[in-house]
Amino acid sequence: MAKTRPEHHAAPVLESAMDYAEHEKTYNGFVTGVKWSLYAIAAMMVILFFVINP
């Protein structure tokens, strides 16, 4: 059986093509949207409680 040497791979690329500023902006927008949706749902539940419950 022939002995083979391990192949040497190129050094890993440490730079990323991802735009981190845009990623954080999108994430913060998502969190803000979820927060305001929860506020709206809570307000709707309070309003419906007083409308439905005589």
Gaussian input, Z-matrix of N, CA and C with variables (Angstrom, degrees):
# hf/3-21g

backbone

0 1
 N
 C     1     B1
 C     2     B2     1     A1
 N     3     B3     2     A2     1     D1
 C     4     B4     3     A3     2     D2
 C     5     B5     4     A4     3     D3
 N     6     B6     5     A5     4     D4
 C     7     B7     6     A6     5     D5
 C     8     B8     7     A7     6     D6
 N     9     B9     8     A8     7     D7
 C    10    B10     9     A9     8     D8
 C    11    B11    10    A10     9     D9
 N    12    B12    11    A11    10    D10
 C    13    B13    12    A12    11    D11
 C    14    B14    13    A13    12    D12
 N    15    B15    14    A14    13    D13
 C    16    B16    15    A15    14    D14
 C    17    B17    16    A16    15    D15
 N    18    B18    17    A17    16    D16
 C    19    B19    18    A18    17    D17
 C    20    B20    19    A19    18    D18
 N    21    B21    20    A20    19    D19
 C    22    B22    21    A21    20    D20
 C    23    B23    22    A22    21    D21
 N    24    B24    23    A23    22    D22
 C    25    B25    24    A24    23    D23
 C    26    B26    25    A25    24    D24
 N    27    B27    26    A26    25    D25
 C    28    B28    27    A27    26    D26
 C    29    B29    28    A28    27    D27
 N    30    B30    29    A29    28    D28
 C    31    B31    30    A30    29    D29
 C    32    B32    31    A31    30    D30
 N    33    B33    32    A32    31    D31
 C    34    B34    33    A33    32    D32
 C    35    B35    34    A34    33    D33
 N    36    B36    35    A35    34    D34
 C    37    B37    36    A36    35    D35
 C    38    B38    37    A37    36    D36
 N    39    B39    38    A38    37    D37
 C    40    B40    39    A39    38    D38
 C    41    B41    40    A40    39    D39
 N    42    B42    41    A41    40    D40
 C    43    B43    42    A42    41    D41
 C    44    B44    43    A43    42    D42
 N    45    B45    44    A44    43    D43
 C    46    B46    45    A45    44    D44
 C    47    B47    46    A46    45    D45
 N    48    B48    47    A47    46    D46
 C    49    B49    48    A48    47    D47
 C    50    B50    49    A49    48    D48
 N    51    B51    50    A50    49    D49
 C    52    B52    51    A51    50    D50
 C    53    B53    52    A52    51    D51
 N    54    B54    53    A53    52    D52
 C    55    B55    54    A54    53    D53
 C    56    B56    55    A55    54    D54
 N    57    B57    56    A56    55    D55
 C    58    B58    57    A57    56    D56
 C    59    B59    58    A58    57    D57
 N    60    B60    59    A59    58    D58
 C    61    B61    60    A60    59    D59
 C    62    B62    61    A61    60    D60
 N    63    B63    62    A62    61    D61
 C    64    B64    63    A63    62    D62
 C    65    B65    64    A64    63    D63
 N    66    B66    65    A65    64    D64
 C    67    B67    66    A66    65    D65
 C    68    B68    67    A67    66    D66
 N    69    B69    68    A68    67    D67
 C    70    B70    69    A69    68    D68
 C    71    B71    70    A70    69    D69
 N    72    B72    71    A71    70    D70
 C    73    B73    72    A72    71    D71
 C    74    B74    73    A73    72    D72
 N    75    B75    74    A74    73    D73
 C    76    B76    75    A75    74    D74
 C    77    B77    76    A76    75    D75
 N    78    B78    77    A77    76    D76
 C    79    B79    78    A78    77    D77
 C    80    B80    79    A79    78    D78
 N    81    B81    80    A80    79    D79
 C    82    B82    81    A81    80    D80
 C    83    B83    82    A82    81    D81
 N    84    B84    83    A83    82    D82
 C    85    B85    84    A84    83    D83
 C    86    B86    85    A85    84    D84
 N    87    B87    86    A86    85    D85
 C    88    B88    87    A87    86    D86
 C    89    B89    88    A88    87    D87
 N    90    B90    89    A89    88    D88
 C    91    B91    90    A90    89    D89
 C    92    B92    91    A91    90    D90
 N    93    B93    92    A92    91    D91
 C    94    B94    93    A93    92    D92
 C    95    B95    94    A94    93    D93
 N    96    B96    95    A95    94    D94
 C    97    B97    96    A96    95    D95
 C    98    B98    97    A97    96    D96
 N    99    B99    98    A98    97    D97
 C   100   B100    99    A99    98    D98
 C   101   B101   100   A100    99    D99
 N   102   B102   101   A101   100   D100
 C   103   B103   102   A102   101   D101
 C   104   B104   103   A103   102   D102
 N   105   B105   104   A104   103   D103
 C   106   B106   105   A105   104   D104
 C   107   B107   106   A106   105   D105
 N   108   B108   107   A107   106   D106
 C   109   B109   108   A108   107   D107
 C   110   B110   109   A109   108   D108
 N   111   B111   110   A110   109   D109
 C   112   B112   111   A111   110   D110
 C   113   B113   112   A112   111   D111
 N   114   B114   113   A113   112   D112
 C   115   B115   114   A114   113   D113
 C   116   B116   115   A115   114   D114
 N   117   B117   116   A116   115   D115
 C   118   B118   117   A117   116   D116
 C   119   B119   118   A118   117   D117
 N   120   B120   119   A119   118   D118
 C   121   B121   120   A120   119   D119
 C   122   B122   121   A121   120   D120
 N   123   B123   122   A122   121   D121
 C   124   B124   123   A123   122   D122
 C   125   B125   124   A124   123   D123
 N   126   B126   125   A125   124   D124
 C   127   B127   126   A126   125   D125
 C   128   B128   127   A127   126   D126
 N   129   B129   128   A128   127   D127
 C   130   B130   129   A129   128   D128
 C   131   B131   130   A130   129   D129
 N   132   B132   131   A131   130   D130
 C   133   B133   132   A132   131   D131
 C   134   B134   133   A133   132   D132
 N   135   B135   134   A134   133   D133
 C   136   B136   135   A135   134   D134
 C   137   B137   136   A136   135   D135
 N   138   B138   137   A137   136   D136
 C   139   B139   138   A138   137   D137
 C   140   B140   139   A139   138   D138
 N   141   B141   140   A140   139   D139
 C   142   B142   141   A141   140   D140
 C   143   B143   142   A142   141   D141
 N   144   B144   143   A143   142   D142
 C   145   B145   144   A144   143   D143
 C   146   B146   145   A145   144   D144
 N   147   B147   146   A146   145   D145
 C   148   B148   147   A147   146   D146
 C   149   B149   148   A148   147   D147
 N   150   B150   149   A149   148   D148
 C   151   B151   150   A150   149   D149
 C   152   B152   151   A151   150   D150
 N   153   B153   152   A152   151   D151
 C   154   B154   153   A153   152   D152
 C   155   B155   154   A154   153   D153
 N   156   B156   155   A155   154   D154
 C   157   B157   156   A156   155   D155
 C   158   B158   157   A157   156   D156
 N   159   B159   158   A158   157   D157
 C   160   B160   159   A159   158   D158
 C   161   B161   160   A160   159   D159

   B1=1.4364
   B2=1.5271
   B3=1.3098
   B4=1.4569
   B5=1.5145
   B6=1.3089
   B7=1.4627
   B8=1.5177
   B9=1.3192
   B10=1.4646
   B11=1.5159
   B12=1.2759
   B13=1.4571
   B14=1.5263
   B15=1.3284
   B16=1.4682
   B17=1.5239
   B18=1.3206
   B19=1.4593
   B20=1.5198
   B21=1.2900
   B22=1.4549
   B23=1.5225
   B24=1.3052
   B25=1.4600
   B26=1.5248
   B27=1.2818
   B28=1.4634
   B29=1.5242
   B30=1.2961
   B31=1.4652
   B32=1.5305
   B33=1.3252
   B34=1.4693
   B35=1.5255
   B36=1.2974
   B37=1.4586
   B38=1.5261
   B39=1.3094
   B40=1.4525
   B41=1.5198
   B42=1.3069
   B43=1.4520
   B44=1.5180
   B45=1.3125
   B46=1.4506
   B47=1.5239
   B48=1.3120
   B49=1.4570
   B50=1.5233
   B51=1.3409
   B52=1.4571
   B53=1.5294
   B54=1.3114
   B55=1.4609
   B56=1.5275
   B57=1.3212
   B58=1.4614
   B59=1.5212
   B60=1.3074
   B61=1.4643
   B62=1.5336
   B63=1.3108
   B64=1.4644
   B65=1.5263
   B66=1.3167
   B67=1.4625
   B68=1.5352
   B69=1.3211
   B70=1.4575
   B71=1.5325
   B72=1.3098
   B73=1.4631
   B74=1.5362
   B75=1.3216
   B76=1.4605
   B77=1.5236
   B78=1.3368
   B79=1.4641
   B80=1.5256
   B81=1.3271
   B82=1.4600
   B83=1.5239
   B84=1.3144
   B85=1.4607
   B86=1.5209
   B87=1.3216
   B88=1.4665
   B89=1.5279
   B90=1.3368
   B91=1.4645
   B92=1.5281
   B93=1.3165
   B94=1.4605
   B95=1.5318
   B96=1.3176
   B97=1.4638
   B98=1.5210
   B99=1.3154
   B100=1.4646
   B101=1.5239
   B102=1.3238
   B103=1.4645
   B104=1.5268
   B105=1.3328
   B106=1.4567
   B107=1.5222
   B108=1.3195
   B109=1.4691
   B110=1.5250
   B111=1.3334
   B112=1.4684
   B113=1.5249
   B114=1.3298
   B115=1.4649
   B116=1.5246
   B117=1.3242
   B118=1.4681
   B119=1.5284
   B120=1.3182
   B121=1.4729
   B122=1.5258
   B123=1.3326
   B124=1.4623
   B125=1.5271
   B126=1.3259
   B127=1.4638
   B128=1.5191
   B129=1.3314
   B130=1.4655
   B131=1.5230
   B132=1.3197
   B133=1.4674
   B134=1.5223
   B135=1.3337
   B136=1.4582
   B137=1.5258
   B138=1.3220
   B139=1.4656
   B140=1.5228
   B141=1.3308
   B142=1.4617
   B143=1.5205
   B144=1.3237
   B145=1.4520
   B146=1.5325
   B147=1.3529
   B148=1.4503
   B149=1.5225
   B150=1.3021
   B151=1.4645
   B152=1.5301
   B153=1.3216
   B154=1.4705
   B155=1.5134
   B156=1.3243
   B157=1.4432
   B158=1.5341
   B159=1.3501
   B160=1.4795
   B161=1.5255
   A1=107.95
   A2=114.43
   A3=119.59
   A4=110.32
   A5=115.12
   A6=119.66
   A7=108.13
   A8=114.92
   A9=119.01
   A10=108.98
   A11=114.29
   A12=119.88
   A13=108.86
   A14=115.91
   A15=117.08
   A16=110.38
   A17=114.71
   A18=119.28
   A19=109.43
   A20=115.46
   A21=120.10
   A22=108.81
   A23=114.28
   A24=119.72
   A25=109.16
   A26=113.91
   A27=119.01
   A28=109.20
   A29=116.41
   A30=121.27
   A31=108.96
   A32=117.47
   A33=119.07
   A34=110.68
   A35=114.74
   A36=120.91
   A37=107.28
   A38=117.34
   A39=121.40
   A40=112.58
   A41=117.13
   A42=120.59
   A43=109.66
   A44=116.15
   A45=121.31
   A46=109.25
   A47=114.62
   A48=119.43
   A49=111.31
   A50=116.78
   A51=120.70
   A52=110.58
   A53=115.68
   A54=122.07
   A55=108.28
   A56=117.14
   A57=121.39
   A58=112.34
   A59=118.53
   A60=120.57
   A61=110.04
   A62=116.52
   A63=120.39
   A64=110.50
   A65=116.84
   A66=121.28
   A67=110.39
   A68=117.48
   A69=120.84
   A70=111.33
   A71=117.17
   A72=121.21
   A73=110.35
   A74=117.09
   A75=121.43
   A76=110.85
   A77=116.92
   A78=121.24
   A79=110.71
   A80=117.45
   A81=120.57
   A82=111.48
   A83=117.47
   A84=120.72
   A85=111.63
   A86=116.70
   A87=121.03
   A88=110.41
   A89=116.83
   A90=120.68
   A91=110.34
   A92=117.43
   A93=121.08
   A94=110.93
   A95=116.69
   A96=120.58
   A97=112.30
   A98=117.34
   A99=121.06
   A100=110.16
   A101=117.03
   A102=121.62
   A103=110.71
   A104=117.26
   A105=120.01
   A106=112.10
   A107=117.41
   A108=120.29
   A109=110.54
   A110=116.77
   A111=119.98
   A112=111.03
   A113=117.48
   A114=120.13
   A115=110.54
   A116=116.66
   A117=120.68
   A118=111.03
   A119=117.33
   A120=120.76
   A121=110.17
   A122=117.16
   A123=120.36
   A124=110.70
   A125=117.57
   A126=121.04
   A127=110.99
   A128=116.34
   A129=120.28
   A130=111.01
   A131=117.23
   A132=120.22
   A133=111.17
   A134=117.40
   A135=120.93
   A136=109.80
   A137=117.21
   A138=121.54
   A139=110.41
   A140=117.44
   A141=120.29
   A142=111.77
   A143=118.26
   A144=120.68
   A145=110.73
   A146=115.86
   A147=119.08
   A148=113.05
   A149=118.53
   A150=121.68
   A151=110.86
   A152=116.98
   A153=121.07
   A154=111.72
   A155=118.22
   A156=122.37
   A157=109.43
   A158=117.83
   A159=119.41
   A160=112.96
   D1=136.43
   D2=-177.28
   D3=-82.19
   D4=141.04
   D5=176.67
   D6=-89.27
   D7=132.81
   D8=178.99
   D9=-116.16
   D10=147.66
   D11=177.04
   D12=-88.22
   D13=147.61
   D14=176.93
   D15=-66.30
   D16=142.50
   D17=179.09
   D18=-75.92
   D19=139.93
   D20=177.09
   D21=-90.36
   D22=128.83
   D23=-179.54
   D24=-98.08
   D25=156.12
   D26=178.43
   D27=-66.19
   D28=155.77
   D29=179.16
   D30=-62.43
   D31=143.68
   D32=-179.18
   D33=-65.70
   D34=146.63
   D35=179.07
   D36=-83.38
   D37=121.63
   D38=-176.72
   D39=-90.80
   D40=-12.48
   D41=177.88
   D42=-86.25
   D43=148.18
   D44=179.91
   D45=-119.53
   D46=146.08
   D47=178.30
   D48=-81.79
   D49=-6.85
   D50=-177.04
   D51=-74.63
   D52=138.85
   D53=178.89
   D54=-90.00
   D55=98.86
   D56=-174.40
   D57=-65.98
   D58=-34.88
   D59=178.89
   D60=-63.20
   D61=-43.12
   D62=178.81
   D63=-68.15
   D64=-36.72
   D65=178.13
   D66=-62.38
   D67=-46.48
   D68=179.38
   D69=-66.05
   D70=-36.64
   D71=177.94
   D72=-63.68
   D73=-43.27
   D74=178.58
   D75=-65.50
   D76=-43.72
   D77=179.70
   D78=-62.19
   D79=-45.15
   D80=179.16
   D81=-63.63
   D82=-36.54
   D83=175.73
   D84=-65.36
   D85=-39.76
   D86=178.39
   D87=-64.30
   D88=-45.66
   D89=179.96
   D90=-62.87
   D91=-41.73
   D92=178.33
   D93=-63.65
   D94=-41.43
   D95=178.20
   D96=-63.45
   D97=-41.66
   D98=178.04
   D99=-65.25
   D100=-42.28
   D101=179.89
   D102=-59.67
   D103=-48.44
   D104=-178.82
   D105=-70.02
   D106=-30.75
   D107=175.19
   D108=-64.59
   D109=-41.42
   D110=177.96
   D111=-65.11
   D112=-39.52
   D113=176.37
   D114=-61.46
   D115=-43.32
   D116=-179.17
   D117=-65.43
   D118=-40.78
   D119=179.22
   D120=-65.36
   D121=-42.71
   D122=178.91
   D123=-62.60
   D124=-43.10
   D125=178.46
   D126=-63.97
   D127=-40.47
   D128=178.83
   D129=-64.00
   D130=-38.31
   D131=179.04
   D132=-65.62
   D133=-39.95
   D134=178.69
   D135=-65.70
   D136=-44.99
   D137=179.42
   D138=-61.81
   D139=-45.68
   D140=-179.63
   D141=-65.50
   D142=-32.03
   D143=177.77
   D144=-60.69
   D145=-44.22
   D146=-179.29
   D147=-77.38
   D148=-25.49
   D149=179.10
   D150=-78.20
   D151=-43.81
   D152=-175.47
   D153=-82.38
   D154=-39.61
   D155=-177.13
   D156=-85.59
   D157=106.20
   D158=-176.47
   D159=-72.39

